Amino acid sequence: MVIASQKIFVGLLLTVLSTNLHAQTTRQKDSLRRVFMKVKVDTNTVWALMDYGKIMSDESVDSAKFYYTKSFNLSKKLGHKKGISAYYSNMIFLLGYRRGDKSQGIKLSKDFEAFAQKEQNENMLSKAYFSYAITYQGANQFDSSIFYYDKALHLFQKLRNDIELPVVYTNISNIYRNQNMFDIALEYAEKARQADLKIKDTLSLIADYVNESIIYYEKNNKKEEERCNREALRLSELVRSPYRIMIACTNMASMYEDRKQYDLSLYYHKRAYELAKDYGSEINKVEFLLGIAHAYVKKKDFSEANKYLMIANKNEAINELSLERRLFLIELKIALYKGMGKYREAADLLEDYSIISDSTYVIATQERVLEFNNKLKKAESEKVILAKEVQINKQKLWIYLLLVATVALLLLGFLFYRYQRKKQEAKSQKIKLLEQENEFVAVKSTLEGQLNERVRISKEIHDDLGSSLTSISLLTEVLKTKVDSKTVPEVAKISTTSARMVDSLNEIVWALNVHNDTLNSLVAFIRKYARDFLQ
């Protein structure tokens, strides 16, 4: 029946932190209100509004949104880019992670990414990727979350942003731990610790060791779990932070109680209680007293357990315990009464336990129903959005297909036009070639006719005129032998003229002969003519 010691540690841890934050919040509200009272509006007012939104986020999400939005509007008015970037980071963490409003977180992350790309600011872009990651982490979509954490890590490493690296490593570690992938979770937890060591952030180192101790607890590695818890305690003592020392001591007490080393567990429980007397709230004291009583019950030292339980009962803050802690208190008393042999008192408490447990169950059931209804509404909303997106995508697809079909038809029309034009050009070219061929045939026929005519004329001149002139020349030579040329000089003239006519006729015949239409024949003719002329 008794609640496990690890749950005690978590409850005490949350109680201590919430109490301290509440005290700090009250002081910060007062100081920030003074900033709002200033007449001058500048970037300091932007950061004051942002800080006030962070404080109000613990009390009311709507109030936090109001102040974040005011800071955003003022940042736009002043052209304060860092203020705009801070607005997106805080709003996405508030809505996308803490409230679990995935759609709103993704929408803001897209706006943040667009703003960062417009400004060409890689530092803002890395934070936009981080915003995507925590939104998906809050929606338990771990694959998408890891994807964007990797993108953010790449830019953080490129920009040497050592401050943000430990946070990313720790968040990735928590994702893998929630999926029971403890080896990978431990790998990233160690990376976070090394990154915090590099920047010498002792407070973050304490959280790193606590995170590693939880992983080692899940892995059942008691040696490493104890080492991490001791390191967290040592560093808490080094920074002299009573609150962190109380948390570390509670963690140590929880660890030793799980191992049934009750004396060591009591030592750290009592040490945390002594610190709570000076630095903690009344509710902190009650929680630590219950932890001590629980350890004594486990040790079966019921008298000591009863002693510390009575001290707790005298503190009025015991009435402020949550339902869960009230159930723990009743379980503790039942175990104590059984150990002391007070079975009647134990039976009476069992009835109270049943009533509170039933009411708690009813409340838890109502909360689960409400959560289910919210998820159902969200799913229906997402379904409607998805249906609209599908319809839009279908319209886009039809438009795209119509555009592709139009382009294809235009292309086919152009290709058909080109084909017809090429075909017409080829036809025209063929007709032109035929015409040229016909002209060539006609010219060839003409030339052949001319050549044949030249051969005929040459042959006729050579055969008819040539033989006649040759006869005249021979007869003249015979006549010259019979007649004295001095008495009849005309005979000599006839002989000379006929000889010249023979030579002229030979030249005409040579020119008409087609076989002499060569360069060699021309050269030979010129050589002979020149020789005769020169003689």
C-alpha positions as a printed NumPy array, in Angstrom:
array([[   0.   ,    0.   ,    0.   ],
       [   2.829,    2.393,    0.691],
       [   3.785,    4.606,   -2.229],
       [   7.185,    3.909,   -3.79 ],
       [  10.043,    6.06 ,   -2.596],
       [  10.812,    7.346,   -6.057],
       [   7.365,    8.941,   -6.192],
       [   8.02 ,   10.578,   -2.813],
       [  11.094,   12.216,   -4.242],
       [   9.176,   13.559,   -7.224],
       [   6.408,   14.941,   -5.007],
       [   8.845,   16.619,   -2.632],
       [  10.869,   17.985,   -5.517],
       [   7.828,   19.609,   -7.134],
       [   6.645,   20.985,   -3.792],
       [   9.989,   22.605,   -2.975],
       [  10.308,   24.121,   -6.415],
       [   6.746,   25.445,   -6.523],
       [   7.095,   27.035,   -3.077],
       [  10.359,   28.77 ,   -3.937],
       [   9.086,   29.904,   -7.307],
       [   5.977,   31.351,   -5.707],
       [   8.07 ,   33.47 ,   -3.332],
       [  10.328,   34.646,   -6.139],
       [   7.322,   35.33 ,   -8.374],
       [   5.761,   37.683,   -5.834],
       [   8.97 ,   39.713,   -5.595],
       [   9.382,   39.844,   -9.376],
       [   5.811,   40.996,   -9.931],
       [   6.351,   43.967,   -7.647],
       [   9.579,   45.   ,   -9.388],
       [   8.107,   44.571,  -12.882],
       [   5.033,   46.626,  -12.006],
       [   7.38 ,   49.518,  -11.325],
       [   8.733,   49.213,  -14.861],
       [   5.207,   49.371,  -16.288],
       [   4.651,   52.613,  -14.381],
       [   7.35 ,   54.366,  -16.414],
       [   6.089,   56.94 ,  -18.895],
       [   8.828,   56.211,  -21.405],
       [   8.167,   53.144,  -23.552],
       [  11.339,   51.447,  -24.795],
       [  12.929,   48.022,  -25.158],
       [  13.134,   47.703,  -21.36 ],
       [   9.344,   47.757,  -21.301],
       [   9.341,   44.938,  -23.894],
       [  11.487,   42.725,  -21.68 ],
       [   9.483,   43.651,  -18.577],
       [   6.259,   42.593,  -20.314],
       [   7.969,   39.39 ,  -21.438],
       [   9.143,   38.585,  -17.897],
       [   5.706,   39.36 ,  -16.478],
       [   4.204,   36.954,  -19.016],
       [   6.623,   34.236,  -17.854],
       [   5.575,   34.795,  -14.243],
       [   1.879,   34.77 ,  -15.074],
       [   2.273,   31.544,  -17.087],
       [   2.353,   29.63 ,  -13.788],
       [  -1.019,   31.112,  -12.806],
       [  -2.936,   31.697,  -16.036],
       [  -2.089,   30.851,  -19.64 ],
       [  -4.48 ,   33.528,  -20.914],
       [  -2.8  ,   36.198,  -18.769],
       [   0.623,   35.099,  -20.015],
       [  -0.627,   35.281,  -23.627],
       [  -1.934,   38.791,  -22.962],
       [   1.454,   40.092,  -21.779],
       [   3.395,   38.216,  -24.442],
       [   1.142,   39.731,  -27.12 ],
       [   1.629,   43.222,  -25.674],
       [   5.398,   42.755,  -25.785],
       [   5.112,   41.496,  -29.391],
       [   3.067,   44.493,  -30.547],
       [   5.451,   46.883,  -28.819],
       [   8.46 ,   45.092,  -30.371],
       [   6.967,   45.501,  -33.851],
       [   6.286,   49.161,  -33.175],
       [   9.891,   49.724,  -32.019],
       [  11.392,   47.456,  -34.671],
       [  12.861,   45.36 ,  -31.865],
       [  13.747,   42.068,  -33.618],
       [  15.058,   40.34 ,  -30.497],
       [  11.778,   41.083,  -28.754],
       [   9.84 ,   39.525,  -31.651],
       [  12.077,   36.453,  -31.529],
       [  11.579,   36.135,  -27.754],
       [   7.8  ,   36.418,  -28.212],
       [   7.723,   33.473,  -30.599],
       [   9.963,   31.336,  -28.347],
       [   7.895,   31.995,  -25.21 ],
       [   4.486,   31.67 ,  -26.869],
       [   5.418,   28.395,  -28.562],
       [   6.732,   26.969,  -25.281],
       [   3.552,   28.111,  -23.503],
       [   1.017,   26.854,  -26.074],
       [   2.83 ,   24.168,  -28.042],
       [   4.578,   22.443,  -25.121],
       [   2.92 ,   23.253,  -21.813],
       [  -0.66 ,   23.4  ,  -23.045],
       [  -0.064,   20.771,  -25.745],
       [  -1.794,   22.791,  -28.485],
       [   0.099,   21.277,  -31.383],
       [  -1.706,   23.144,  -34.195],
       [  -1.098,   26.53 ,  -32.552],
       [   2.509,   25.629,  -31.765],
       [   3.226,   24.561,  -35.352],
       [   1.521,   27.671,  -36.762],
       [   3.63 ,   29.963,  -34.559],
       [   6.768,   27.956,  -35.397],
       [   6.094,   28.46 ,  -39.13 ],
       [   5.635,   32.205,  -38.564],
       [   8.859,   32.245,  -36.532],
       [  10.732,   30.36 ,  -39.269],
       [   9.411,   32.731,  -41.968],
       [  10.447,   35.755,  -39.891],
       [  13.951,   34.307,  -39.341],
       [  14.394,   33.543,  -43.059],
       [  13.174,   37.017,  -44.   ],
       [  15.747,   38.53 ,  -41.635],
       [  18.348,   35.992,  -42.854],
       [  19.199,   35.376,  -39.204],
       [  20.516,   31.869,  -38.522],
       [  20.35 ,   32.379,  -34.753],
       [  16.591,   33.031,  -34.955],
       [  16.216,   30.138,  -37.417],
       [  17.87 ,   27.751,  -34.946],
       [  15.394,   28.847,  -32.271],
       [  12.517,   28.348,  -34.729],
       [  13.661,   24.745,  -35.285],
       [  13.896,   24.344,  -31.498],
       [  10.301,   25.607,  -31.249],
       [   9.129,   22.984,  -33.747],
       [  10.941,   20.332,  -31.705],
       [   9.4  ,   21.163,  -28.307],
       [   5.939,   21.414,  -29.897],
       [   6.227,   17.917,  -31.343],
       [   7.727,   16.712,  -28.07 ],
       [   4.704,   18.048,  -26.192],
       [   2.467,   16.157,  -28.662],
       [   4.505,   12.946,  -28.114],
       [   5.506,   12.9  ,  -31.794],
       [   9.062,   12.011,  -30.972],
       [  10.357,   11.277,  -34.493],
       [   9.41 ,   14.758,  -35.716],
       [  10.769,   16.252,  -32.504],
       [  14.157,   14.538,  -32.927],
       [  14.265,   15.681,  -36.581],
       [  13.937,   19.353,  -35.627],
       [  16.247,   19.01 ,  -32.608],
       [  18.914,   17.737,  -35.037],
       [  18.373,   20.751,  -37.322],
       [  18.592,   23.105,  -34.337],
       [  21.745,   21.331,  -33.093],
       [  23.406,   21.77 ,  -36.492],
       [  22.873,   25.534,  -36.402],
       [  23.754,   25.869,  -32.697],
       [  27.068,   24.095,  -33.375],
       [  27.694,   26.194,  -36.48 ],
       [  27.006,   29.432,  -34.553],
       [  28.949,   28.147,  -31.505],
       [  25.875,   28.749,  -29.362],
       [  27.131,   26.798,  -26.347],
       [  24.339,   28.114,  -24.098],
       [  21.552,   26.337,  -26.003],
       [  23.355,   23.051,  -26.692],
       [  22.885,   21.531,  -23.181],
       [  19.145,   22.228,  -23.296],
       [  18.77 ,   20.417,  -26.635],
       [  20.855,   17.456,  -25.447],
       [  18.801,   17.191,  -22.247],
       [  15.479,   17.311,  -24.122],
       [  16.616,   14.623,  -26.564],
       [  17.778,   12.531,  -23.603],
       [  14.331,   12.833,  -21.988],
       [  12.649,   11.735,  -25.228],
       [  14.725,    8.556,  -25.425],
       [  14.27 ,    7.905,  -21.688],
       [  10.479,    8.097,  -22.078],
       [  10.782,    5.495,  -24.826],
       [  12.887,    3.212,  -22.56 ],
       [  15.897,    3.655,  -24.863],
       [  18.175,    4.219,  -21.905],
       [  21.553,    3.808,  -23.627],
       [  20.837,    6.558,  -26.164],
       [  19.237,    8.675,  -23.423],
       [  22.4  ,    8.328,  -21.351],
       [  24.567,    9.264,  -24.344],
       [  22.736,   12.595,  -24.764],
       [  22.619,   13.205,  -21.007],
       [  26.421,   12.921,  -20.923],
       [  26.664,   15.304,  -23.901],
       [  24.523,   17.804,  -21.974],
       [  26.794,   17.491,  -18.957],
       [  29.941,   17.994,  -21.066],
       [  28.361,   21.071,  -22.694],
       [  27.506,   22.544,  -19.268],
       [  31.038,   21.8  ,  -18.06 ],
       [  32.376,   23.744,  -21.038],
       [  30.358,   26.868,  -20.148],
       [  30.87 ,   26.257,  -16.412],
       [  27.144,   26.34 ,  -15.596],
       [  27.107,   24.667,  -12.2  ],
       [  23.345,   24.937,  -11.653],
       [  22.653,   23.165,  -14.943],
       [  25.278,   20.561,  -14.059],
       [  23.283,   19.69 ,  -10.939],
       [  20.216,   19.062,  -13.098],
       [  22.356,   16.993,  -15.506],
       [  23.544,   14.703,  -12.721],
       [  19.984,   14.308,  -11.411],
       [  18.837,   13.391,  -14.929],
       [  21.632,   10.839,  -15.299],
       [  20.846,    9.354,  -11.889],
       [  17.249,    8.719,  -12.97 ],
       [  18.468,    6.984,  -16.157],
       [  20.876,    4.817,  -14.171],
       [  18.026,    4.017,  -11.771],
       [  15.959,    2.789,  -14.723],
       [  18.96 ,    0.752,  -15.95 ],
       [  19.407,   -0.68 ,  -12.426],
       [  23.001,    0.542,  -12.36 ],
       [  23.238,    1.323,   -8.654],
       [  26.898,    2.317,   -8.673],
       [  26.505,    5.01 ,  -11.34 ],
       [  23.199,    6.145,   -9.866],
       [  24.886,    6.78 ,   -6.526],
       [  27.824,    8.548,   -8.177],
       [  25.498,   10.952,  -10.001],
       [  23.446,   11.649,   -6.881],
       [  26.601,   12.369,   -4.876],
       [  27.885,   14.722,   -7.596],
       [  24.552,   16.578,   -7.594],
       [  24.78 ,   16.933,   -3.805],
       [  28.44 ,   18.031,   -3.948],
       [  27.739,   20.734,   -6.522],
       [  24.656,   21.892,   -4.609],
       [  26.846,   22.337,   -1.538],
       [  29.464,   24.081,   -3.68 ],
       [  26.996,   26.755,   -4.838],
       [  25.556,   26.923,   -1.299],
       [  21.984,   26.654,   -2.496],
       [  19.787,   25.355,    0.358],
       [  16.963,   24.522,   -2.019],
       [  19.149,   22.416,   -4.317],
       [  20.782,   20.746,   -1.321],
       [  17.313,   19.796,   -0.038],
       [  16.451,   18.298,   -3.442],
       [  19.757,   16.419,   -3.617],
       [  19.34 ,   15.079,   -0.078],
       [  15.811,   13.928,   -0.847],
       [  17.101,   12.157,   -3.945],
       [  19.823,   10.439,   -1.904],
       [  17.27 ,    9.424,    0.758],
       [  14.97 ,    7.982,   -1.907],
       [  17.836,    6.014,   -3.449],
       [  18.932,    4.453,   -0.144],
       [  15.345,    3.684,    0.843],
       [  14.912,    1.702,   -2.399],
       [  18.034,   -0.245,   -1.438],
       [  16.662,   -0.824,    2.095],
       [  19.581,    1.084,    3.604],
       [  17.264,    2.892,    5.959],
       [  19.895,    4.49 ,    8.22 ],
       [  21.47 ,    6.309,    5.294],
       [  18.013,    7.202,    4.003],
       [  17.083,    8.702,    7.375],
       [  20.338,   10.662,    7.486],
       [  19.543,   12.479,    4.256],
       [  15.83 ,   12.876,    5.091],
       [  16.764,   14.543,    8.398],
       [  19.377,   16.717,    6.756],
       [  16.786,   17.973,    4.262],
       [  14.36 ,   18.6  ,    7.148],
       [  16.95 ,   20.656,    9.083],
       [  17.489,   22.824,    6.011],
       [  13.738,   23.207,    5.56 ],
       [  13.474,   24.623,    9.072],
       [  15.54 ,   27.643,    8.004],
       [  14.935,   27.924,    4.279],
       [  11.814,   25.965,    3.393],
       [   8.109,   26.572,    3.724],
       [   5.775,   24.902,    6.213],
       [   4.532,   22.502,    3.574],
       [   8.162,   21.558,    2.873],
       [   8.633,   20.701,    6.541],
       [   5.533,   18.503,    6.553],
       [   6.713,   16.663,    3.422],
       [  10.152,   15.984,    4.904],
       [   8.625,   14.821,    8.195],
       [   6.428,   12.377,    6.312],
       [   9.502,   11.14 ,    4.458],
       [  11.3  ,   10.501,    7.768],
       [   8.269,    8.702,    9.232],
       [   7.991,    6.581,    6.093],
       [  11.653,    5.519,    6.356],
       [  11.151,    4.541,   10.016],
       [   8.057,    2.499,    9.082],
       [  10.089,    0.672,    6.438],
       [  12.775,    0.096,    9.101],
       [   9.983,   -1.196,   11.439],
       [  10.925,    1.378,   14.062],
       [   7.305,    2.329,   14.667],
       [   7.864,    4.427,   17.796],
       [  10.214,    6.799,   15.986],
       [   7.882,    6.85 ,   12.995],
       [   4.978,    7.81 ,   15.278],
       [   7.115,   10.549,   16.863],
       [   7.794,   12.322,   13.549],
       [   4.25 ,   11.729,   12.35 ],
       [   2.909,   13.478,   15.441],
       [   5.204,   16.46 ,   14.768],
       [   3.81 ,   16.61 ,   11.236],
       [   0.229,   16.437,   12.488],
       [   0.847,   19.489,   14.699],
       [   1.731,   21.592,   11.638],
       [  -1.361,   23.25 ,   10.145],
       [   0.167,   22.969,    6.669],
       [  -0.718,   19.261,    6.749],
       [  -4.268,   20.305,    5.833],
       [  -2.949,   21.845,    2.593],
       [  -1.712,   18.533,    1.23 ],
       [  -3.014,   17.496,   -2.172],
       [  -5.315,   14.499,   -2.534],
       [  -2.416,   12.324,   -3.608],
       [  -0.351,   13.318,   -0.576],
       [  -3.367,   12.837,    1.713],
       [  -3.676,    9.295,    0.409],
       [   0.024,    8.798,    1.087],
       [  -0.455,   10.08 ,    4.638],
       [  -3.333,    7.655,    5.271],
       [  -1.317,    4.759,    3.834],
       [   1.535,    5.72 ,    6.117],
       [  -0.726,    5.784,    9.181],
       [  -2.305,    2.451,    8.274],
       [   1.141,    0.836,    7.981],
       [   2.155,    2.448,   11.293],
       [  -0.981,    1.281,   13.149],
       [  -0.564,   -2.229,   11.79 ],
       [   3.024,   -2.291,   12.962],
       [   1.974,   -1.068,   16.41 ],
       [  -0.847,   -3.622,   16.608],
       [  -3.603,   -1.   ,   16.492],
       [  -5.768,   -2.865,   14.041],
       [  -8.988,   -1.018,   14.979],
       [  -7.426,    2.35 ,   14.103],
       [  -6.002,    0.82 ,   10.92 ],
       [  -9.461,   -0.467,    9.916],
       [ -11.042,    2.964,   10.516],
       [  -8.382,    4.594,    8.341],
       [  -9.   ,    2.053,    5.625],
       [ -12.56 ,    3.349,    5.358],
       [ -11.283,    6.952,    5.063],
       [  -8.744,    5.783,    2.51 ],
       [ -11.486,    4.136,    0.438],
       [ -13.592,    7.316,    0.452],
       [ -10.703,    9.574,   -0.546],
       [  -9.424,    7.004,   -3.003],
       [ -12.849,    6.744,   -4.61 ],
       [ -13.141,   10.526,   -4.848],
       [  -9.662,   10.681,   -6.275],
       [ -10.608,    7.989,   -8.762],
       [ -13.741,    9.921,   -9.712],
       [ -11.751,   13.121,  -10.173],
       [  -9.095,   11.274,  -12.134],
       [ -11.8  ,    9.649,  -14.243],
       [ -13.447,   13.013,  -14.886],
       [ -10.099,   14.458,  -15.834],
       [  -9.484,   11.542,  -18.196],
       [ -12.946,   11.964,  -19.733],
       [ -12.342,   15.694,  -20.14 ],
       [  -8.947,   15.01 ,  -21.644],
       [ -10.504,   12.417,  -23.961],
       [ -13.235,   14.862,  -25.025],
       [ -10.64 ,   17.539,  -25.681],
       [  -8.598,   15.094,  -27.722],
       [ -11.758,   14.026,  -29.556],
       [ -12.659,   17.628,  -30.376],
       [  -9.1  ,   18.272,  -31.413],
       [  -9.112,   15.13 ,  -33.578],
       [ -12.418,   16.154,  -35.186],
       [ -11.04 ,   19.621,  -35.806],
       [  -7.901,   18.148,  -37.298],
       [ -10.084,   15.802,  -39.367],
       [ -12.03 ,   18.75 ,  -40.79 ],
       [  -8.799,   20.577,  -41.502],
       [  -7.376,   17.438,  -43.079],
       [ -10.492,   17.026,  -45.254],
       [ -10.173,   20.632,  -46.409],
       [  -6.497,   20.079,  -47.115],
       [  -7.345,   16.932,  -49.095],
       [  -9.968,   18.87 ,  -51.094],
       [  -7.509,   21.693,  -51.736],
       [  -4.855,   19.182,  -52.735],
       [  -7.317,   17.527,  -55.124],
       [  -8.126,   20.902,  -56.688],
       [  -4.425,   21.645,  -56.959],
       [  -3.904,   18.227,  -58.547],
       [  -6.646,   18.829,  -61.152],
       [  -5.25 ,   22.269,  -61.923],
       [  -1.804,   20.753,  -62.239],
       [  -3.068,   17.959,  -64.518],
       [  -5.009,   20.481,  -66.639],
       [  -1.918,   22.633,  -66.914],
       [   0.204,   19.621,  -67.89 ],
       [  -2.422,   18.535,  -70.473],
       [  -2.545,   22.07 ,  -71.92 ],
       [   1.223,   22.231,  -72.191],
       [   1.27 ,   18.735,  -73.734],
       [  -1.355,   19.731,  -76.349],
       [   0.513,   22.915,  -77.178],
       [   3.716,   20.927,  -77.518],
       [   2.038,   18.337,  -79.76 ],
       [   0.505,   21.123,  -81.86 ],
       [   3.879,   22.772,  -82.235],
       [   5.529,   19.446,  -83.177],
       [   2.758,   18.735,  -85.745],
       [   3.2  ,   22.212,  -87.214],
       [   6.954,   21.688,  -87.441],
       [   6.418,   18.284,  -89.057],
       [   4.028,   19.692,  -91.681],
       [   6.379,   22.575,  -92.371],
       [   9.352,   20.223,  -92.771],
       [   7.251,   18.009,  -95.014],
       [   6.269,   21.01 ,  -97.199],
       [   9.87 ,   22.216,  -97.318],
       [  11.019,   18.736,  -98.335],
       [   8.371,   18.651, -101.095],
       [   9.387,   22.092, -102.338],
       [  13.038,   21.064, -102.259],
       [  12.245,   17.922, -104.23 ],
       [  10.384,   19.953, -106.892],
       [  13.28 ,   22.401, -107.085],
       [  15.738,   19.532, -107.477],
       [  13.62 ,   18.054, -110.27 ],
       [  13.526,   21.423, -112.035],
       [  17.275,   21.768, -111.695],
       [  17.713,   18.229, -112.982],
       [  15.51 ,   18.988, -115.991],
       [  17.496,   22.151, -116.679],
       [  20.702,   20.162, -116.358],
       [  19.397,   17.551, -118.796],
       [  18.365,   20.296, -121.225],
       [  21.729,   22.034, -120.964],
       [  23.481,   18.704, -121.265],
       [  21.452,   17.891, -124.365],
       [  22.249,   21.302, -125.842],
       [  25.932,   20.895, -125.126],
       [  25.968,   17.399, -126.574],
       [  24.184,   18.722, -129.685],
       [  26.71 ,   21.523, -129.972],
       [  29.575,   19.073, -129.588],
       [  28.138,   16.761, -132.222],
       [  27.621,   19.729, -134.524],
       [  31.2  ,   20.846, -133.984],
       [  32.426,   17.347, -134.817],
       [  30.258,   17.272, -137.928],
       [  31.364,   20.715, -139.137],
       [  34.981,   19.898, -138.388],
       [  34.718,   16.639, -140.288],
       [  32.982,   18.247, -143.284],
       [  35.459,   21.125, -143.462],
       [  38.345,   18.695, -143.159],
       [  36.935,   16.299, -145.702],
       [  35.517,   18.717, -148.284],
       [  37.268,   22.067, -148.091],
       [  40.458,   20.561, -146.803],
       [  40.767,   18.097, -149.673],
       [  39.826,   20.767, -152.195],
       [  42.35 ,   23.283, -150.953],
       [  44.96 ,   20.568, -150.7  ],
       [  44.257,   19.645, -154.373],
       [  44.558,   23.3  , -155.423],
       [  47.824,   23.584, -153.562],
       [  49.226,   20.425, -155.195],
       [  48.068,   21.46 , -158.67 ],
       [  49.647,   24.834, -158.181],
       [  52.927,   23.218, -157.277],
       [  52.738,   21.063, -160.41 ],
       [  51.895,   24.135, -162.499],
       [  54.897,   25.956, -161.099],
       [  57.139,   23.248, -162.509],
       [  55.68 ,   23.691, -165.997],
       [  55.386,   27.432, -166.12 ],
       [  58.07 ,   29.977, -165.378],
       [  57.059,   31.827, -162.229],
       [  58.73 ,   34.964, -163.531],
       [  56.578,   34.928, -166.591],
       [  53.372,   34.052, -164.701],
       [  53.755,   35.436, -161.085],
       [  50.141,   34.732, -160.27 ],
       [  50.907,   31.045, -160.029],
       [  53.201,   31.677, -157.09 ],
       [  50.586,   33.819, -155.405],
       [  47.952,   31.139, -155.868],
       [  50.289,   28.599, -154.326],
       [  51.061,   30.843, -151.332],
       [  47.398,   31.753, -150.812],
       [  46.233,   28.17 , -151.035],
       [  48.906,   27.143, -148.496],
       [  47.769,   29.851, -146.114],
       [  44.15 ,   28.824, -146.577],
       [  45.124,   25.227, -145.739],
       [  46.828,   26.391, -142.541],
       [  43.806,   28.563, -141.573],
       [  41.491,   25.7  , -142.365],
       [  43.588,   23.373, -140.146],
       [  43.323,   25.888, -137.299],
       [  39.54 ,   26.021, -137.688],
       [  39.326,   22.228, -137.793],
       [  41.572,   22.004, -134.687],
       [  39.351,   24.452, -132.805],
       [  36.176,   22.587, -133.769],
       [  37.548,   19.178, -132.761],
       [  36.165,   18.336, -129.231],
       [  39.19 ,   16.181, -128.545],
       [  41.325,   19.28 , -128.468],
       [  39.323,   20.891, -125.592],
       [  42.106,   20.157, -123.117],
       [  44.893,   22.168, -121.578],
       [  47.61 ,   19.963, -123.096],
       [  46.203,   20.411, -126.595],
       [  45.98 ,   24.184, -126.107],
       [  49.579,   24.376, -124.873],
       [  50.801,   22.28 , -127.83 ],
       [  48.915,   24.492, -130.279],
       [  50.304,   27.681, -128.769],
       [  53.831,   26.259, -128.822],
       [  53.54 ,   25.335, -132.537],
       [  51.968,   28.706, -133.428],
       [  54.667,   30.603, -131.581],
       [  57.416,   28.584, -133.298],
       [  55.954,   29.249, -136.735],
       [  55.353,   32.922, -135.99 ],
       [  58.867,   33.452, -134.685],
       [  60.399,   31.697, -137.745]])
